[in-house]
Amino acid sequence: MSMTSSLGANSTVFLSANVQSSPPAIRLNWENIAGVTRSAIKIARKLPGSSLFPTSGANVWAPAATANTWTDTSIQVGQLYEYQVTITHSAGTAYGHIASGIEVPARDMNGIVLLVVDSSLESAIASQLNTLENDLVGYGWIVKRKSVARNDSISSVQAQIKAEYDANPTLVRAAFIVGHAPVPSVNGLNPDGHGSVNHWSADSFYADLNGAWSVSGNSLNTQNIPSAVELQVGRITTAGMSAFPGSEAEQMINYLNRLHSYKTKAFNPQKKGLLIDGFGGYNFSANGYRVISTSLSAKNLIVAAPMANAAGRNCPAAPHPALSSQSYRWTYLTGGGGGDSMSGVACTDQMSGVNLQSPFNLAFGSYFGAWNGGNAFLRAPLLSGGLTISWAGTINYPLHHMAMGGTIGYSTQLAMNNKRSGMYLPLRASYTADGYDAYVGMLGDPTLVENILYPPGALVISRSGANARFSWTASSEPGIAGYHVYKISGNSITKIATTIASDLAWTSNLPYVVGEKYMVRAYKLETTSSGSYWNQSLGSLATAQ
């Protein structure tokens, strides 16, 4: 297929991959751009975690400029790889990144996530917080909860997070902020080119725990992240969103209930992506094209034109109909912003009527990064049905790991570090006014993964003599290979058994001990537009009574 030419599309290598295990091979595929003539293709490969893609040597290849596929046979089953494909063509240079592998193993434990909760909401959302904690454990996280007040200083909140990290730096990997815990803001930023704005929000302050930040009250004088960030950080706050019905606590409850529905696959959006590009004169939308291609394939991309604005408003008379017409896995929305509006798409005060069935969202418009204000447009999709959103346009977000089981928080951490590391090119879009990165962040649950399995039913722990016996009901997920049984103890989640799909019970040689915690997770081989990996469901938890 050929993709329609635009500045965003012309900057994108529309990548996907097919894999086979015997003999091991990863075939990269990329689409044509209509009306564009290629002159060179360059492919580089590296392992995740290594700093830069090589520029020459054994892991660099140059297929013919007319090629649309290339196959790598110098690989191993079970290893995750990253590829960078650069295409030079008559309209400029296009970049694409993809994570791929064959039967990449599941991770039994993700680490420790710090759940930082706004104390003013804690009582009202107690039931949802309990569910959230169980769901985090069910996805392989050990949870440590911190309660903070809105009037605490950002330095004191960071100090609490840092103390937990310093006590266990190899395991503390994420912080999920629930509520309006103190929001750091950056002085003097103008990444959207509209002059200095002194309240661009910067939760990156809670991600970079060892950097030399310059702090004045709850404001940052440091416009760039001072050192490599240690944590995956995300936040959900509904404060000041009066354009939506319900109190702040009720809005938060709605979000957390929807988050649980997604993790249990009760909310199961289609594998489709929506892109609305209201900045055709720039290549901001390459962010959306890239992630939709690697996660869903280019054939599942829906491109909708922005609508005409209503007289006197920076939005149409009604929200763009594509927002509610069907469900999506990803959306990318861009248009002229006004803080509480997006030209050609919607205003915040219209978004309460939108049923946005899209967990993962990217948006770009002027002033959106100052999301701490009331009725901020960047937060509107999270009250309309979305689960995550980032301001993505001038800076490029490396989101390709999500198609292979990575968390949205990990991708955000890489985006925060990319200016320093230079790992993923291009660092920025063609718009050059933005030279900053302190504002880079993500609203939503940083532990979210893209591909969800139906979980098994309730886990029952019983006695078999002196030992513990485990039984559960089957997951309804098609293609389940079996189940993993885990013991949860202290700061560890340890796999103690693997069963085949037809075995819904297992008797251990472990003694039955009252108070011991366990879970069972379904697993299957997940094949995506990027490769194959062993995926796991949310765990069904139980405690020996």
C-alpha positions in Angstrom: 0.0 0.0 0.0 1.0 3.6 -0.4 0.5 6.3 2.3 -0.7 9.7 1.3 2.0 12.3 1.2 2.1 15.0 4.0 4.9 16.5 6.0 4.1 14.1 8.9 3.9 11.1 6.6 7.0 12.1 4.7 9.0 12.1 7.9 7.8 8.6 8.9 9.0 5.2 7.9 5.8 3.1 8.3 7.4 0.1 9.9 6.1 -3.4 10.7 7.7 -6.8 11.2 6.9 -10.4 10.5 8.8 -13.1 12.5 9.5 -16.8 12.3 11.2 -19.1 14.8 12.7 -21.8 12.5 15.0 -20.7 11.1 15.0 -17.5 13.2 14.2 -14.4 11.1 12.8 -11.0 11.5 11.4 -9.4 8.3 11.0 -5.6 8.4 8.4 -4.1 6.1 7.8 -0.4 5.2 5.2 1.3 3.1 5.6 3.6 0.1 4.8 7.3 0.3 2.8 8.4 -2.7 4.7 10.8 -5.0 8.0 10.4 -3.1 11.2 9.0 -4.7 13.7 7.3 -2.5 17.5 7.6 -2.9 18.8 5.6 0.1 17.8 3.3 2.9 19.8 2.6 6.0 19.0 0.1 8.8 20.8 -0.1 12.1 20.2 -2.6 15.0 21.0 -2.5 18.7 19.9 -4.2 21.9 17.5 -2.4 24.2 19.4 -0.4 26.8 22.5 0.2 24.7 22.9 3.9 24.2 23.0 4.6 20.5 22.3 2.9 17.2 25.6 2.1 15.3 26.4 4.2 12.3 28.7 1.6 10.7 29.8 -2.0 11.1 28.2 -5.4 11.4 24.8 -4.2 12.6 24.3 -1.6 9.9 22.8 -2.5 6.5 21.9 -0.6 3.3 19.3 -2.4 1.2 18.4 -1.1 -2.3 16.5 2.2 -2.3 13.5 0.5 -4.0 13.2 -2.2 -1.4 10.1 -2.5 0.8 11.3 -5.4 3.0 14.6 -6.6 4.6 15.2 -9.8 6.6 17.5 -10.2 9.5 18.7 -13.8 10.1 21.5 -13.0 12.5 19.3 -13.1 15.5 18.3 -15.4 18.4 14.9 -16.5 19.5 13.9 -14.9 22.8 16.0 -11.8 22.4 14.4 -8.3 21.9 16.0 -6.1 19.3 15.6 -2.5 18.2 15.9 -1.3 14.6 16.2 2.2 13.2 15.3 2.6 9.6 16.2 5.9 7.8 15.0 6.6 4.3 16.4 9.5 2.3 13.9 10.6 -0.4 12.9 13.5 -2.6 10.9 15.2 0.1 13.5 14.9 2.9 14.4 12.2 5.4 12.1 9.7 7.1 12.8 7.9 10.3 11.2 4.8 11.9 12.0 2.7 15.0 10.7 -0.7 15.8 11.2 -3.2 18.7 11.0 -6.8 17.5 11.8 -10.3 18.5 10.7 -13.9 18.4 9.0 -15.4 21.5 10.5 -12.8 23.8 10.1 -14.0 27.4 7.6 -12.5 29.8 8.9 -10.5 32.8 7.7 -12.1 36.0 8.2 -8.9 38.1 8.3 -5.3 36.9 9.7 -3.8 40.0 8.4 -1.4 42.7 5.9 1.3 41.8 5.3 4.2 44.2 1.7 5.1 44.4 1.7 8.8 45.4 -1.8 9.8 46.5 -3.3 13.2 47.1 -4.5 12.9 50.7 -7.5 15.1 50.1 -9.0 12.5 47.8 -7.8 9.4 49.7 -11.0 8.7 51.7 -13.4 9.4 48.9 -11.6 7.0 46.4 -10.6 4.4 49.0 -12.3 1.5 47.2 -10.8 2.4 43.8 -7.4 2.7 45.3 -7.6 -0.7 46.8 -8.6 -2.1 43.3 -5.8 -0.1 41.8 -3.2 -1.6 44.2 -4.4 -5.1 43.5 -4.3 -4.5 39.7 -0.7 -3.1 40.0 0.3 -6.3 41.9 -1.6 -8.3 39.3 0.6 -6.9 36.6 3.8 -7.7 38.4 4.5 -4.6 40.5 5.2 -4.3 44.2 3.2 -1.3 45.5 4.5 1.2 48.0 1.9 3.9 48.8 2.8 7.5 49.8 0.2 10.0 51.0 1.0 13.7 50.3 -0.9 17.0 50.8 -1.7 19.5 48.0 0.1 22.2 50.0 3.3 20.2 50.4 6.3 21.6 48.5 7.4 19.8 45.4 10.8 19.4 47.0 9.3 17.5 50.0 7.4 15.2 47.7 10.4 14.5 45.6 12.4 13.8 48.8 9.9 11.1 49.7 10.1 9.5 46.3 13.9 9.8 46.3 14.2 8.2 49.8 12.3 5.1 48.5 14.5 5.0 45.4 17.7 5.4 47.3 16.7 2.5 49.6 16.2 0.2 46.7 17.5 1.7 43.4 17.5 -1.6 41.5 13.8 -2.2 42.1 12.0 1.2 42.4 11.2 1.9 38.7 7.9 3.9 38.6 5.8 6.5 40.3 2.1 6.8 39.7 0.7 10.1 41.1 -3.1 10.0 41.8 -4.7 13.4 42.3 -3.5 16.9 42.5 -0.3 16.3 44.5 2.0 19.4 44.1 2.6 20.0 40.4 6.0 21.4 39.5 6.0 24.2 36.9 8.8 25.5 34.8 9.6 29.2 34.4 10.3 30.7 31.0 9.4 28.0 28.6 8.1 28.6 25.1 8.2 25.2 23.4 5.1 26.2 21.4 6.8 29.4 20.2 4.4 31.8 22.0 6.8 33.5 24.3 7.7 32.6 27.8 5.0 30.9 29.8 5.7 30.4 33.5 3.5 27.4 34.3 4.3 24.5 32.0 3.9 21.5 34.1 6.9 19.3 34.7 6.4 16.0 36.5 9.9 15.2 35.1 11.0 16.7 38.4 9.7 13.5 40.1 11.5 11.3 37.6 15.0 12.8 37.7 15.9 12.3 41.4 19.6 13.0 41.2 19.7 16.1 38.9 20.7 19.5 40.0 17.3 21.2 39.7 17.0 24.9 40.6 13.8 25.2 42.6 11.9 28.3 43.8 8.9 27.2 45.8 7.0 25.0 43.5 8.6 26.5 40.4 11.6 25.2 38.5 14.2 27.5 37.0 15.7 24.6 35.2 14.2 24.3 31.7 16.0 21.1 30.7 16.1 17.8 32.7 19.5 18.0 34.4 20.4 14.3 34.4 19.1 11.0 33.2 15.7 10.2 34.8 15.5 7.2 37.0 11.7 6.6 37.1 8.7 6.0 34.8 6.3 8.7 36.0 2.6 9.4 35.2 -0.2 11.3 36.9 -4.0 11.4 36.8 -5.6 14.6 38.1 -9.2 15.8 37.6 -8.8 19.0 39.6 -10.5 22.1 38.0 -12.2 20.2 35.2 -15.6 21.8 35.8 -16.6 21.4 32.2 -17.3 17.7 33.1 -20.1 16.5 35.3 -19.4 15.4 38.9 -17.1 16.4 41.6 -13.3 16.0 41.4 -13.5 12.8 43.4 -16.4 11.5 41.3 -14.4 12.2 38.1 -11.4 10.4 39.6 -13.6 7.4 40.5 -14.8 7.3 36.9 -11.2 7.3 35.6 -10.0 4.6 38.0 -13.0 2.4 37.3 -12.3 2.7 33.6 -8.7 1.9 34.2 -9.7 -1.4 35.9 -12.0 -2.2 33.0 -9.2 -1.9 30.6 -6.8 -4.1 32.6 -9.5 -6.8 32.9 -10.3 -6.4 29.1 -13.9 -5.3 29.9 -12.9 -2.2 27.9 -11.5 -3.8 24.7 -10.9 -1.2 22.0 -10.3 -2.1 18.3 -6.9 -2.3 16.9 -7.3 0.9 15.0 -5.6 4.3 15.2 -7.1 7.7 14.5 -5.0 10.7 13.3 -6.3 14.2 12.8 -3.6 16.6 11.6 -4.4 20.3 11.8 -0.8 21.3 11.3 -0.1 20.2 7.8 2.7 22.8 7.4 4.8 20.9 10.0 5.7 17.3 10.6 4.4 17.1 14.2 2.1 14.2 13.3 5.0 11.9 12.6 4.6 10.9 16.3 1.2 9.5 15.6 2.1 7.8 12.3 5.1 6.0 13.8 3.3 4.5 16.9 0.2 3.5 14.9 2.3 1.8 12.3 4.4 -0.3 14.7 1.6 -1.1 17.1 -1.3 -1.6 14.7 0.1 -1.6 11.1 -0.5 1.2 8.6 -3.6 -0.5 7.2 -5.4 0.1 10.5 -4.7 3.9 10.4 -7.7 6.2 10.0 -6.8 9.7 8.9 -9.6 12.3 9.4 -9.4 15.9 8.2 -9.9 18.7 10.8 -13.3 20.4 10.7 -14.0 24.1 10.2 -14.2 26.2 13.4 -17.4 27.8 14.6 -17.6 31.6 14.4 -15.8 33.2 17.3 -14.5 29.8 18.7 -11.3 27.9 18.3 -13.2 24.7 17.7 -16.0 23.4 15.6 -19.6 23.9 16.5 -19.6 20.3 17.8 -16.8 17.9 18.6 -15.2 16.1 15.7 -17.4 13.1 15.0 -14.5 10.7 14.5 -13.7 11.0 18.3 -16.9 9.0 19.1 -17.6 7.1 16.0 -15.7 3.9 17.0 -13.1 2.7 19.4 -9.4 3.1 18.8 -6.2 1.8 20.5 -4.4 5.1 19.7 -5.3 8.6 18.7 -3.1 11.5 17.6 -4.8 14.9 17.5 -3.1 18.1 16.5 -4.4 21.6 15.8 -4.1 25.2 16.9 -4.5 25.3 20.7 -5.9 27.8 23.1 -5.3 26.0 26.4 -8.9 24.8 26.5 -9.5 24.1 22.8 -8.1 22.5 19.7 -8.8 24.1 16.4 -10.7 21.7 14.0 -11.3 19.1 16.8 -13.1 20.3 19.9 -13.2 22.6 22.9 -12.9 21.3 26.5 -16.5 22.3 27.2 -17.7 20.0 24.4 -15.6 17.0 25.4 -18.1 15.8 28.1 -20.3 14.8 25.2 -17.5 12.7 23.6 -17.3 8.9 24.2 -13.6 8.6 23.5 -12.9 4.9 23.5 -9.2 5.2 23.1 -6.8 4.2 26.0 -3.6 5.8 24.5 -3.6 9.3 23.1 -1.2 12.0 21.9 -2.1 15.6 21.3 -0.3 18.7 20.2 -1.4 22.3 20.3 -0.3 25.6 21.8 -0.4 26.0 25.5 -1.4 22.4 26.1 1.7 21.7 28.2 0.3 24.1 30.9 -2.2 21.5 31.9 -2.4 22.5 35.6 -5.0 25.1 34.8 -8.8 24.5 35.0 -10.4 22.8 32.0 -7.1 22.2 30.3 -7.7 20.6 26.9 -4.8 18.1 27.4 -6.6 16.5 30.3 -10.0 16.5 28.6 -9.5 13.1 26.8 -8.8 11.5 30.2 -12.3 12.5 31.4 -13.9 11.6 28.0 -12.8 8.0 28.0 -9.0 7.9 27.5 -6.4 6.5 29.9 -3.1 8.2 28.9 -2.1 11.3 27.0 1.1 13.2 26.2 1.9 16.5 24.5 3.7 15.1 21.5 4.7 17.2 18.5 7.9 19.2 18.7 9.6 16.4 20.6 9.4 12.9 19.3 8.2 10.1 21.6 9.8 6.6 21.1 6.7 4.5 21.7 7.6 1.5 19.6 8.4 -0.7 22.6 4.7 -0.9 23.5 3.9 -3.3 20.7 6.3 -5.8 22.4 4.8 -5.5 25.9 6.6 -2.4 27.1 4.8 0.1 29.4 3.8 3.6 28.4 5.9 4.8 31.3 9.0 3.2 29.9 8.5 5.0 26.6 8.0 8.3 28.4 11.2 7.7 30.4 13.0 7.2 27.1 11.4 10.4 25.7 12.6 12.4 28.8 16.2 11.1 28.3 16.3 11.3 24.5 17.6 14.9 24.3 20.6 13.8 26.4 21.1 10.4 24.9 20.4 11.1 21.3 19.2 7.5 21.0 16.1 8.0 18.8 16.3 10.3 15.8 15.1 12.8 15.0 15.2 14.4 18.4 12.6 16.9 17.3 10.2 17.8 14.6 11.1 20.4 11.9 9.9 23.1 14.2 13.0 24.5 15.9 11.6 26.9 18.5 11.5 24.1 21.1 14.9 23.3 22.6 13.6 22.1 26.0 12.6 18.9 27.7 11.6 19.6 31.3 8.0 19.6 30.3 8.1 16.1 28.7 5.7 13.8 30.6 2.6 11.7 30.5 -0.8 12.0 32.1 -2.2 8.6 33.1 -1.1 5.3 34.5 2.6 4.8 33.7 2.3 1.0 34.1 -0.2 0.5 31.3 0.6 -2.0 28.5 -1.0 -2.1 25.2 -2.1 -5.7 24.7 -4.4 -7.1 27.3 -5.5 -10.7 28.0 -8.7 -11.8 29.8 -7.6 -12.8 33.3 -8.4 -16.1 34.9 -11.2 -16.4 37.4 -11.0 -16.4 41.2 -7.9 -18.1 42.7 -8.7 -20.5 45.5 -6.0 -21.7 47.9 -6.8 -24.8 49.9 -5.0 -27.4 51.9 -3.8 -30.7 50.5 -2.4 -32.4 53.5 0.2 -29.9 54.9 0.7 -28.3 51.5 -1.0 -25.5 49.5 -3.2 -26.4 46.6 -4.3 -23.8 44.0 -7.3 -23.8 41.7 -8.9 -21.2 39.4 -11.3 -20.9 36.5 -10.2 -20.6 33.0 -9.4 -17.3 31.2 -11.7 -16.7 28.2 -8.8 -15.4 26.1 -8.4 -17.3 22.8 -5.1 -19.1 22.3 -4.0 -19.3 26.0 -0.9 -21.5 26.4 -1.3 -22.0 30.1 -1.0 -20.3 33.5 1.8 -19.1 35.8 1.4 -19.3 39.6 3.3 -16.7 41.6 4.1 -16.2 45.3 4.1 -12.6 46.5 6.3 -11.9 49.4 8.0 -8.6 50.6 9.6 -7.0 47.6 9.5 -10.1 45.4 7.1 -11.8 43.0 8.4 -15.3 42.3 7.0 -17.8 39.8 6.5 -21.1 41.5 4.6 -23.1 38.8 3.6 -23.2 35.1 0.6 -25.2 33.9 -0.8 -26.0 30.5 -4.1 -24.4 29.5 -6.3 -27.4 30.4 -4.8 -27.6 33.9 -6.8 -25.3 36.2 -5.3 -26.6 39.5 -1.9 -27.3 40.9 -0.8 -28.9 44.2 2.5 -27.5 45.4 5.1 -28.9 47.8 5.0 -25.6 49.7 3.5 -25.7 53.2 0.1 -24.1 53.6 0.8 -20.9 55.6 -2.0 -18.6 56.6 -1.4 -15.1 55.3 0.8 -16.1 52.3 -0.2 -14.2 49.1 -0.3 -15.7 45.6 -1.6 -15.0 42.2 -2.3 -16.8 38.9 -1.8 -15.2 35.5 -2.8 -16.5 32.0 -0.2 -16.4 29.4 -0.1 -16.7 25.6 2.2 -16.0 22.7 1.2 -12.5 21.5 1.9 -11.7 17.8 1.7 -8.1 16.9 2.7 -5.9 14.0 6.2 -5.8 15.5 7.0 -9.4 16.5 6.0 -12.0 19.1 6.4 -12.1 22.8 5.0 -14.1 25.8 2.2 -11.9 27.2 0.5 -12.3 30.6 -2.9 -11.3 31.9 -3.7 -9.4 35.0 -3.2 -11.8 38.0 -6.0 -13.2 40.0 -4.9 -12.7 43.7 -5.7 -14.6 46.8 -4.4 -14.9 50.4 -4.2 -18.2 52.3 -6.8 -18.0 55.1 
